[in-house]
Amino acid sequence: MINFEQLRQLILFSKYKTLSRVAEELFISQPALTRSIQKIEKNFNTQLFNRTKNQITLNKNGEIAIKYAEKILKLLEDMKEEIYKNDRIENNFVIGACTPSPLWSITSLFSKFYFEKYNIITKIENNSELIVGLKNDNYQMIILSKPYNEHDIQSVEYEKEELFLSVPQNHKLAKKKGIYFSDIEDDKMLLFNPIGIWRDIVFKKMPNMNFLIQSDGIIFKELAKTQKLLSFSSNLVINREGTTFKNNILIPILDKEAKMVYYLVFKKGIKRKIEKVLENLKNK
């Protein structure tokens, strides 16, 4: 019986034209490759090569064999990809979000209702990349900062996030009841990363700010505390972690861009798989 490796050997011979080059590519000896080629011909009960003293070339039978070998290996790769894709859908539940904070509660819900069923994987991307990923089944669910609906895609309003400015008590802004991005005039400010879409917003609204970007949560908190730097917080951060800096004042940011509504977006075909999560949202 012919195996897939032998078909690959045929295709490589068609590409490289010599047994020595194919053997080198496959990291096997040329005699071993020759024996394998002979077995292929024996299985077909016909010759696939024309042989002279110093040369071996494909004959018409060999060319036909190559054509079908390429189709068979392509089908094999398609089968592997389809199985992998189905396994990913069945066992992994991939959620993409435009910013990390809405992932906290949604992963908690999945852990509560589907702890043994799904392996939850999360990723941060921008809205447009998330939509493409959902359509291509790279995600089973995405969280956007705007609704997105098509004939087979549904959006459900999820939760809201509002930014606050975290200010040391002795800072000149500490007595403000509300503040705009343009009111923040310090020459530097601490910014946690990754924050997804929020990063684009604060960079746009504060183009002249010297942001000190920190991706380690412990170091971020230590710098904010010891260096008495301004930083951002939000209602979702506060709900999860409490008031991180007890000596800081939290001031609401009044710009409309500082308020965001998140939407769960998914293909309608998976509604039954996530019905407990959706039911929980209805009961909020």
N, C-alpha and C positions, 0 to 999 in steps of 0.2 A: 504494500500500500504506500502511496506517495504521501509524504508529510509536508507540512507548511515550510519547514526549513529547506527542503529540496526545491520547492517552488521558488523560494527566495534565491536559491543558488542559480536557478535558471535565469531569473530576472537580472541578477547581477552579471551573469555571463553576457547577456544581451547588452548590458551597459558597458562592461570593461573589455569584452572580446577575447580575453585570455584566461585560462584556468589559474595561472600563477597570480594574476592580479586579483581574481575572485578569492583565492585561498588566502592571500594577504589581507584582504578586506574582512574576511570571516575569522581570521586568526586560527586557521587549520592548515594542515599540511596539504600539499598538492596531491600526493597519492590518495589521501583520505577523500579529497574532493572528487578525484577521478573515479573512485569506487562508488561514491554517492551518485555521480552522473550516470554511471553504468547501471545502477539499480533503478534509476528513473526510466531509462530506456527499456530495461527488462520488464518493468511494470506496464509500460505502454506496448510492449512486445513489438517495438519498431525502433529504428534509429532516429534520433533527433539531431544528430551532428554528422557533418562530412569530415572525415579525418584523412589527413595526409601525414607524411613523416614528421613534419615540423609545425603542423597547424591543425586546429580544430575550429570548425565554423558551424553555425546553425544551418540546418536545411529547412525545407518548407514545413516539415512536420514540427521542427523545433520552433519555428516562428509562430505556428498555431498554438503550440504549448505555452509559449511566452504570453500570447494574447490572453489566454484563459487564466494563466497563473496570476497575471496582474489583476484580473477581475476577481479571482478568488481571494487574493490577499486584501484587495480593497473591501470586499464584503466582510472579511474577517475583522478589519479595522472598524468598519461601520458597526458590526455586531458588538465589538468591545465597547465602542463609544456609546451605543444605545443602552447596553447593560449598565455601564458606569453612570450614565445619565439617570436611568431609572433607579439605580441603587441610591444615588445622591438624593433623588426626590423622595424615595420611600423611607430612607433611614436618616438622612441629614436634612435639617430644615434650615435653609440659609436665608438670613434676614439682612438686608442692606439698609443703611440709613444715611441721611444727609448730615447727621451730627450724632454724637454718642448718647446724649442724655435720654432720648426716648427709647433707646435700647434697654435701659435698665429695667423699666417696668414690664416691657413686653417679654424679655427673656425670663423674668420672674414668673409671669403668667404661664409661659410654656413649661417652665420647671414645675409649676404647681399642677397643671392639668395633664401634661404629656411627658413627665419625667422619664419614663421607661421607653417611650415610643420614639422620641426624636433626639438626635444629637444636634443641638443648636449651634450654628456657626454665624458669626456676625462680621460685617465689613462696613467701612465708611467710604462713601463716594458721593459725587455731586448728583443733583436731581436727574440730569439728562443721562448720565452713565447708569444710574439705578434703573431708569425706565427701559433702556436697551437691555440691561441684564435680566430684568423681569421677563421681557418678551422672549429672550433667548433661553429662559429657564435656568439661568445662573443663580437666580434668587427665587424662592417660593413666596417671599413677601418683601416689600420695601416700605420705608418710611420717608415720605416726602414732606416738604414745607408748603405744598400746594396739592389740591386734589388732582387726580388723573383718572379719567374714565374713558374706556373704549368698549366695543361690543362685548369683549370677553374679559375686561379688566374692571375692577370695582375699587372705589375709594371709600374709606370710612374714617370720619374725623376721630382722632385719637386723644391727643392731649395738647396743652398749650404751655409754652415756655416764655418767661419774661426775664430779661437781663437786669441785674443790679450792679452797681458799682460798689465794690468793697473798699472802704476808706478808713485809714487809721483815725482814732478818735481826735487826735490833735491836728489833723489835716485841715487846711483852710476850707475844704468843701464839706466837712463833716456835718455842718449845720443845715445843709440843703435838704429839702423835703423831696425834691425831684431834680433830675439833671439831664442835660442833653449831651450827646457825644462832643459837640463843639465847645462845651464848657470845661472840658477836661484839658488842662493846659500844662500838666506835668511834662517834663522832658523824657520820662521813661515810665514804662508800665509793664507789669508782669502778665504774661499771657500763656495759658496752658495749651498744650497741643497733644493730640489732635482734637479740634472742636468742629471740624467739618465746615458747614456752610457759615457758621458764625464767624469764622476767621475772615472769609471774604467780606462780610458785612463790616466788621470793625476796622479792617484795613481800608475799606472804601470811605468810611465815615471819619476815620482818624489818620489821614495819609501822612501827617508829619510826626506821628508818635514813634518814639523809639521803643519798640516792643522787645522785651526780654523773654524769649520763647523757651519754655521748659516743658519737657515731656515726662519727667519723673515726678509723680504726685507728691512724694515725701519731700523732695528738694523744693518743689513749687511752694508747698506750705511753709517750709522753713525760711525760704527767701522772703515770702510775703510777711512773715512774722518778724524776722530779725531786721530786714532792710526797710520795713514799713512802706512797702510799695503798694500802689493802687493795683487792683486786679478786678476781674469780673466774677460774678456769681449768678445764679438764677434760682427761680422757685423750685425747679426740679433738683438742682444740686442741694438746696437747703432741705428739701423733703427727704433726700437720701442721706445726707451727711450731717444735717443740722447746721448751725452757724459755725463754720470752720474756724474763723478767727474771732474769738470772743471779744476782743478789744476793738474790733472794727465796726464801723457803721455801714449798713446796707442801704444804699440810696437807689430808688427806682430810676431807670433810664427812660426818658419820656419820648424819645424818637419812635416813630411807628415801626422802624426796622428792628427795634429791640424787643418786639413781640412777635412770636411765631406760633402758628397752628400746625400741628403735625397730623398727617393722614397715613393710615395703614392702607397699602395698595397691594392688591393680589389678583390673580386670575380667578374668575368665578368658579372654575372647576375644582378648586381646593377648599371651597367653603365648608364642606362637610368635615374635612380634616381639621379645621380650626374652629369648629362651631362653639366649643366651650370658651375659647378666647373671645370670640365675637359676642357671645351671650353675656360674658362678664362686662364688656364695654357697654352693652345696653343697660345693664343694671347699675352703672355708676351714677 
